[in-house]
């Protein structure tokens, strides 16, 4: 599938001080933090049926050692981006959410729908890509 070359930053517009969201509820954009846009671009490139880790996403974005920043970027990503967040896992292919949580169940459901097998909260090693192959 061909991807649009349109910048993720183009989806964001500065909020005026009279905007409907309060300053504390405002999400950072790729224009404010270019690292977020780099991470979002990498996550959007993970193919259907494959997964990667937060650390591999950070390395592929040119941010080695910043796995937590990759997690933050996914947490604050605008829904309009439709990022395949479910394809990003913790080290060793582990779903990082608690097993009883709504997020865990949703991530497992989405991965299974793409043909990724999950056992005890982990995916098969064959489904994990290091992203340098893309």
DAKA-V141220 format. One line per field, one symbol per residue. phi: phi as a letter, one per 30 degrees, with the letter a starting at -180 (. if undefined). burial: b if it has 16 or more other C-alpha atoms within 10 Angstrom, else e. A space follows every 50 residues. Layout:
# DAKA-V141220
phi: ???
burial: ???
This chain:
# DAKA-V141220
phi: .dcddddddddcbddddcddcdedcdcdcdddbeddddddddddcddeib bbcedddddddibeicedddddeddcdddedhddeddcbdeiicdddeec dddddddddddddcicdbbhibcdedddcdiddd
burial: eeeeeeebeeebeeeeeeeeeeeeeeeebbbeeebbbbbbbbbeebeebb bbbbbbbbbbbebeebbebbbebbeebeeeeebbbbbbbbeebbbeeeee eeebbebbebbeeeebbbeebbbeeeebbebeee
